[in-house]
Amino acid sequence: MGWLNFERPLEDELQIERQARVIRDCHDVEELQAISEKLFRSWAQQCDITAQLIRQVAELEVQSGIEDDTSDYVRWARSLYDNKT
């Protein structure tokens, strides 16, 4: 799905690299645990949001006639987030 691909601006890539190096150089176990906890929560939220968005795209494609609502893609997209929001 080419529409999901994107390129980050160079400034964003550099900021991410700087933050990764700070984490790599950290030797405080408690601080690393706190960072890991925050990252895991953020990752879980992003997974849920992504699943909702993919499901909504599939629903819009069905409504516009682009996809058959029984296609494997639409069933897969719906399975990502079963709640009807």
FILO-480064 format. One record per atom (N, C-alpha, C, O, CB): residue number from 1; atom name; x, y, z. Coordinates in pm, whole numbers, always signed. Glycine has a CB too. Layout:
// FILO-480064
- voro, pavo, px, py, pz
- NUM, CA, X, Y, Z;
...
// end
This chain:
// FILO-480064
- voro, pavo, px, py, pz
- 1, N, +84, -118, +0;
- 1, CA, +0, +0, +0;
- 1, C, +88, +125, +0;
- 1, O, +133, +170, +106;
- 1, CB, -95, +0, +121;
- 2, N, +112, +178, -115;
- 2, CA, +201, +292, -128;
- 2, C, +158, +415, -54;
- 2, O, +241, +498, -18;
- 2, CB, +217, +324, -268;
- 3, N, +27, +430, -29;
- 3, CA, -21, +551, +36;
- 3, C, +18, +557, +183;
- 3, O, +3, +662, +245;
- 3, CB, -170, +560, +24;
- 4, N, +67, +447, +241;
- 4, CA, +110, +450, +380;
- 4, C, +257, +491, +394;
- 4, O, +303, +515, +505;
- 4, CB, +89, +314, +443;
- 5, N, +330, +498, +286;
- 5, CA, +471, +534, +291;
- 5, C, +487, +685, +299;
- 5, O, +413, +761, +237;
- 5, CB, +545, +479, +169;
- 6, N, +585, +726, +378;
- 6, CA, +615, +868, +385;
- 6, C, +762, +886, +420;
- 6, O, +826, +794, +471;
- 6, CB, +525, +940, +489;
- 7, N, +813, +1002, +392;
- 7, CA, +951, +1034, +427;
- 7, C, +949, +1145, +530;
- 7, O, +879, +1245, +516;
- 7, CB, +1033, +1076, +303;
- 8, N, +1027, +1126, +635;
- 8, CA, +1039, +1229, +738;
- 8, C, +1133, +1339, +689;
- 8, O, +1227, +1313, +614;
- 8, CB, +1090, +1167, +871;
- 9, N, +1107, +1461, +732;
- 9, CA, +1204, +1568, +705;
- 9, C, +1337, +1535, +773;
- 9, O, +1339, +1469, +877;
- 9, CB, +1150, +1706, +753;
- 10, N, +1444, +1580, +717;
- 10, CA, +1578, +1553, +770;
- 10, C, +1590, +1600, +915;
- 10, O, +1655, +1533, +996;
- 10, CB, +1684, +1622, +685;
- 11, N, +1528, +1712, +948;
- 11, CA, +1534, +1762, +1086;
- 11, C, +1472, +1663, +1184;
- 11, O, +1524, +1643, +1294;
- 11, CB, +1463, +1897, +1097;
- 12, N, +1360, +1601, +1144;
- 12, CA, +1297, +1499, +1229;
- 12, C, +1386, +1377, +1247;
- 12, O, +1399, +1323, +1357;
- 12, CB, +1162, +1457, +1171;
- 13, N, +1448, +1335, +1137;
- 13, CA, +1538, +1220, +1145;
- 13, C, +1655, +1248, +1240;
- 13, O, +1695, +1162, +1318;
- 13, CB, +1592, +1183, +1004;
- 14, N, +1709, +1369, +1232;
- 14, CA, +1821, +1405, +1319;
- 14, C, +1777, +1410, +1465;
- 14, O, +1851, +1367, +1554;
- 14, CB, +1880, +1540, +1277;
- 15, N, +1658, +1462, +1492;
- 15, CA, +1606, +1468, +1629;
- 15, C, +1585, +1326, +1684;
- 15, O, +1617, +1299, +1800;
- 15, CB, +1474, +1547, +1633;
- 16, N, +1532, +1239, +1602;
- 16, CA, +1512, +1100, +1645;
- 16, C, +1647, +1035, +1675;
- 16, O, +1660, +964, +1775;
- 16, CB, +1437, +1019, +1536;
- 17, N, +1744, +1059, +1592;
- 17, CA, +1878, +1002, +1615;
- 17, C, +1939, +1055, +1743;
- 17, O, +2000, +979, +1819;
- 17, CB, +1971, +1032, +1495;
- 18, N, +1924, +1184, +1770;
- 18, CA, +1977, +1242, +1894;
- 18, C, +1911, +1177, +2016;
- 18, O, +1978, +1143, +2114;
- 18, CB, +1954, +1395, +1897;
- 19, N, +1779, +1161, +2010;
- 19, CA, +1707, +1100, +2122;
- 19, C, +1748, +954, +2141;
- 19, O, +1763, +908, +2254;
- 19, CB, +1556, +1110, +2101;
- 20, N, +1767, +882, +2032;
- 20, CA, +1810, +743, +2041;
- 20, C, +1948, +733, +2106;
- 20, O, +1973, +642, +2185;
- 20, CB, +1812, +678, +1901;
- 21, N, +2036, +825, +2074;
- 21, CA, +2170, +823, +2133;
- 21, C, +2167, +855, +2282;
- 21, O, +2244, +798, +2359;
- 21, CB, +2260, +922, +2061;
- 22, N, +2077, +945, +2323;
- 22, CA, +2063, +975, +2466;
- 22, C, +2019, +850, +2541;
- 22, O, +2072, +819, +2647;
- 22, CB, +1960, +1091, +2489;
- 23, N, +1923, +779, +2483;
- 23, CA, +1875, +655, +2547;
- 23, C, +1987, +551, +2551;
- 23, O, +2007, +485, +2653;
- 23, CB, +1752, +598, +2472;
- 24, N, +2059, +537, +2441;
- 24, CA, +2167, +438, +2435;
- 24, C, +2277, +467, +2538;
- 24, O, +2335, +375, +2594;
- 24, CB, +2228, +436, +2294;
- 25, N, +2303, +594, +2562;
- 25, CA, +2410, +632, +2655;
- 25, C, +2365, +637, +2800;
- 25, O, +2447, +662, +2889;
- 25, CB, +2466, +765, +2615;
- 26, N, +2238, +614, +2826;
- 26, CA, +2185, +619, +2962;
- 26, C, +2218, +489, +3036;
- 26, O, +2198, +379, +2983;
- 26, CB, +2031, +642, +2960;
- 27, N, +2270, +502, +3158;
- 27, CA, +2306, +385, +3237;
- 27, C, +2220, +372, +3362;
- 27, O, +2243, +283, +3445;
- 27, CB, +2452, +391, +3276;
- 28, N, +2122, +458, +3377;
- 28, CA, +2032, +456, +3492;
- 28, C, +1915, +361, +3460;
- 28, O, +1830, +392, +3377;
- 28, CB, +1980, +601, +3526;
- 29, N, +1913, +246, +3526;
- 29, CA, +1812, +144, +3498;
- 29, C, +1671, +196, +3524;
- 29, O, +1581, +167, +3445;
- 29, CB, +1838, +19, +3583;
- 30, N, +1650, +269, +3630;
- 30, CA, +1516, +319, +3661;
- 30, C, +1469, +418, +3554;
- 30, O, +1352, +417, +3515;
- 30, CB, +1515, +387, +3799;
- 31, N, +1559, +503, +3506;
- 31, CA, +1522, +597, +3400;
- 31, C, +1487, +521, +3271;
- 31, O, +1391, +556, +3203;
- 31, CB, +1637, +698, +3374;
- 32, N, +1566, +418, +3239;
- 32, CA, +1537, +338, +3121;
- 32, C, +1404, +264, +3133;
- 32, O, +1331, +250, +3035;
- 32, CB, +1650, +238, +3096;
- 33, N, +1373, +217, +3254;
- 33, CA, +1244, +152, +3275;
- 33, C, +1129, +251, +3254;
- 33, O, +1028, +215, +3193;
- 33, CB, +1237, +92, +3417;
- 34, N, +1143, +372, +3303;
- 34, CA, +1040, +473, +3286;
- 34, C, +1022, +507, +3138;
- 34, O, +909, +522, +3090;
- 34, CB, +1075, +600, +3367;
- 35, N, +1132, +520, +3067;
- 35, CA, +1126, +549, +2923;
- 35, C, +1058, +434, +2849;
- 35, O, +973, +456, +2763;
- 35, CB, +1269, +572, +2866;
- 36, N, +1095, +311, +2885;
- 36, CA, +1036, +194, +2821;
- 36, C, +886, +186, +2846;
- 36, O, +809, +153, +2755;
- 36, CB, +1103, +66, +2871;
- 37, N, +845, +217, +2967;
- 37, CA, +703, +215, +3001;
- 37, C, +626, +316, +2915;
- 37, O, +520, +284, +2861;
- 37, CB, +684, +246, +3151;
- 38, N, +679, +437, +2904;
- 38, CA, +614, +540, +2823;
- 38, C, +609, +500, +2675;
- 38, O, +508, +519, +2608;
- 38, CB, +686, +674, +2838;
- 39, N, +720, +444, +2626;
- 39, CA, +724, +403, +2486;
- 39, C, +624, +291, +2457;
- 39, O, +558, +292, +2353;
- 39, CB, +865, +357, +2448;
- 40, N, +612, +195, +2549;
- 40, CA, +519, +86, +2529;
- 40, C, +375, +136, +2526;
- 40, O, +296, +95, +2440;
- 40, CB, +536, -20, +2639;
- 41, N, +340, +225, +2619;
- 41, CA, +205, +281, +2620;
- 41, C, +176, +357, +2491;
- 41, O, +68, +345, +2433;
- 41, CB, +186, +373, +2741;
- 42, N, +273, +436, +2446;
- 42, CA, +258, +513, +2324;
- 42, C, +242, +420, +2203;
- 42, O, +158, +443, +2117;
- 42, CB, +378, +608, +2303;
- 43, N, +323, +316, +2197;
- 43, CA, +316, +219, +2088;
- 43, C, +179, +153, +2085;
- 43, O, +121, +137, +1977;
- 43, CB, +426, +113, +2103;
- 44, N, +126, +113, +2201;
- 44, CA, -4, +48, +2206;
- 44, C, -114, +142, +2155;
- 44, O, -202, +100, +2081;
- 44, CB, -36, +3, +2349;
- 45, N, -108, +268, +2195;
- 45, CA, -206, +366, +2147;
- 45, C, -196, +385, +1996;
- 45, O, -298, +390, +1927;
- 45, CB, -187, +501, +2218;
- 46, N, -75, +394, +1945;
- 46, CA, -55, +413, +1801;
- 46, C, -106, +293, +1723;
- 46, O, -163, +310, +1615;
- 46, CB, +93, +436, +1771;
- 47, N, -88, +173, +1775;
- 47, CA, -140, +53, +1708;
- 47, C, -292, +59, +1699;
- 47, O, -349, +27, +1595;
- 47, CB, -96, -75, +1783;
- 48, N, -356, +99, +1808;
- 48, CA, -501, +108, +1809;
- 48, C, -551, +215, +1712;
- 48, O, -646, +191, +1637;
- 48, CB, -551, +139, +1951;
- 49, N, -487, +329, +1712;
- 49, CA, -526, +437, +1621;
- 49, C, -505, +396, +1476;
- 49, O, -590, +422, +1391;
- 49, CB, -446, +566, +1652;
- 50, N, -393, +331, +1447;
- 50, CA, -365, +286, +1311;
- 50, C, -468, +185, +1264;
- 50, O, -515, +191, +1151;
- 50, CB, -224, +225, +1303;
- 51, N, -503, +91, +1351;
- 51, CA, -604, -9, +1316;
- 51, C, -738, +59, +1287;
- 51, O, -806, +22, +1191;
- 51, CB, -620, -112, +1429;
- 52, N, -775, +156, +1368;
- 52, CA, -901, +228, +1345;
- 52, C, -898, +300, +1210;
- 52, O, -996, +296, +1135;
- 52, CB, -927, +328, +1458;
- 53, N, -786, +365, +1179;
- 53, CA, -776, +438, +1053;
- 53, C, -782, +346, +932;
- 53, O, -849, +377, +834;
- 53, CB, -646, +518, +1050;
- 54, N, -714, +232, +940;
- 54, CA, -717, +137, +828;
- 54, C, -858, +83, +809;
- 54, O, -905, +69, +696;
- 54, CB, -618, +21, +853;
- 55, N, -925, +54, +919;
- 55, CA, -1063, +6, +911;
- 55, C, -1152, +112, +847;
- 55, O, -1235, +81, +762;
- 55, CB, -1117, -33, +1052;
- 56, N, -1136, +236, +887;
- 56, CA, -1218, +344, +832;
- 56, C, -1191, +363, +683;
- 56, O, -1284, +390, +606;
- 56, CB, -1191, +474, +906;
- 57, N, -1067, +349, +640;
- 57, CA, -1034, +359, +498;
- 57, C, -1104, +247, +422;
- 57, O, -1160, +270, +315;
- 57, CB, -881, +354, +476;
- 58, N, -1100, +126, +476;
- 58, CA, -1167, +14, +410;
- 58, C, -1317, +39, +401;
- 58, O, -1377, +12, +297;
- 58, CB, -1140, -117, +486;
- 59, N, -1377, +90, +508;
- 59, CA, -1520, +121, +506;
- 59, C, -1551, +227, +400;
- 59, O, -1650, +214, +328;
- 59, CB, -1567, +169, +644;
- 60, N, -1469, +330, +390;
- 60, CA, -1491, +434, +289;
- 60, C, -1476, +379, +148;
- 60, O, -1549, +418, +57;
- 60, CB, -1393, +550, +311;
- 61, N, -1381, +288, +129;
- 61, CA, -1363, +228, -2;
- 61, C, -1485, +145, -40;
- 61, O, -1528, +146, -156;
- 61, CB, -1237, +141, -5;
- 62, N, -1542, +74, +56;
- 62, CA, -1663, -4, +29;
- 62, C, -1778, +90, -6;
- 62, O, -1851, +66, -102;
- 62, CB, -1700, -91, +151;
- 63, N, -1794, +197, +71;
- 63, CA, -1903, +292, +46;
- 63, C, -1891, +358, -91;
- 63, O, -1992, +387, -156;
- 63, CB, -1904, +399, +154;
- 64, N, -1768, +382, -135;
- 64, CA, -1749, +449, -264;
- 64, C, -1748, +350, -380;
- 64, O, -1741, +390, -496;
- 64, CB, -1619, +528, -263;
- 65, N, -1754, +221, -350;
- 65, CA, -1757, +120, -455;
- 65, C, -1620, +75, -502;
- 65, O, -1611, -1, -598;
- 65, CB, -1832, +172, -570;
- 66, N, -1514, +120, -438;
- 66, CA, -1378, +80, -479;
- 66, C, -1351, -65, -442;
- 66, O, -1290, -138, -520;
- 66, CB, -1272, +172, -412;
- 67, N, -1396, -108, -326;
- 67, CA, -1372, -244, -278;
- 67, C, -1503, -316, -253;
- 67, O, -1604, -254, -217;
- 67, CB, -1288, -242, -151;
- 68, N, -1503, -446, -272;
- 68, CA, -1616, -532, -237;
- 68, C, -1607, -559, -87;
- 68, O, -1501, -593, -36;
- 68, CB, -1615, -667, -319;
- 69, N, -1719, -543, -15;
- 69, CA, -1714, -558, +131;
- 69, C, -1688, -701, +176;
- 69, O, -1675, -726, +295;
- 69, CB, -1842, -510, +191;
- 70, N, -1680, -795, +83;
- 70, CA, -1644, -932, +119;
- 70, C, -1500, -966, +81;
- 70, O, -1457, -1080, +98;
- 70, CB, -1740, -1030, +52;
- 71, N, -1425, -868, +31;
- 71, CA, -1287, -895, -10;
- 71, C, -1200, -925, +111;
- 71, O, -1229, -884, +223;
- 71, CB, -1230, -776, -89;
- 72, N, -1092, -997, +87;
- 72, CA, -999, -1032, +194;
- 72, C, -945, -906, +263;
- 72, O, -930, -903, +385;
- 72, CB, -883, -1116, +139;
- 73, N, -915, -804, +182;
- 73, CA, -861, -679, +237;
- 73, C, -959, -615, +335;
- 73, O, -920, -576, +445;
- 73, CB, -827, -580, +124;
- 74, N, -1086, -605, +295;
- 74, CA, -1185, -540, +380;
- 74, C, -1207, -623, +506;
- 74, O, -1218, -567, +616;
- 74, CB, -1318, -521, +304;
- 75, N, -1215, -755, +494;
- 75, CA, -1231, -840, +613;
- 75, C, -1110, -824, +706;
- 75, O, -1126, -817, +828;
- 75, CB, -1247, -989, +573;
- 76, N, -990, -819, +649;
- 76, CA, -870, -800, +730;
- 76, C, -873, -665, +801;
- 76, O, -846, -656, +921;
- 76, CB, -742, -813, +644;
- 77, N, -907, -561, +726;
- 77, CA, -910, -427, +786;
- 77, C, -1013, -421, +898;
- 77, O, -987, -362, +1002;
- 77, CB, -942, -320, +678;
- 78, N, -1128, -480, +876;
- 78, CA, -1231, -481, +981;
- 78, C, -1186, -559, +1104;
- 78, O, -1222, -525, +1216;
- 78, CB, -1361, -539, +928;
- 79, N, -1108, -664, +1082;
- 79, CA, -1063, -746, +1195;
- 79, C, -964, -670, +1285;
- 79, O, -946, -706, +1401;
- 79, CB, -998, -875, +1144;
- 80, N, -901, -567, +1231;
- 80, CA, -804, -492, +1311;
- 80, C, -870, -415, +1424;
- 80, O, -811, -393, +1530;
- 80, CB, -727, -396, +1223;
- 81, N, -992, -374, +1401;
- 81, CA, -1062, -296, +1502;
- 81, C, -1209, -326, +1489;
- 81, O, -1278, -271, +1402;
- 81, CB, -1034, -143, +1487;
- 82, N, -1259, -414, +1575;
- 82, CA, -1394, -464, +1563;
- 82, C, -1503, -368, +1607;
- 82, O, -1617, -383, +1565;
- 82, CB, -1406, -588, +1640;
- 83, N, -1471, -269, +1691;
- 83, CA, -1574, -176, +1738;
- 83, C, -1623, -90, +1623;
- 83, O, -1543, -43, +1542;
- 83, CB, -1520, -87, +1852;
- 84, N, -1750, -70, +1615;
- 84, CA, -1810, +16, +1512;
- 84, C, -1812, +159, +1565;
- 84, O, -1906, +199, +1635;
- 84, CB, -1955, -32, +1474;
- 85, N, -1709, +237, +1531;
- 85, CA, -1700, +375, +1579;
- 85, C, -1745, +472, +1476;
- 85, O, -1744, +592, +1500;
- 85, CB, -1561, +408, +1622;
// end
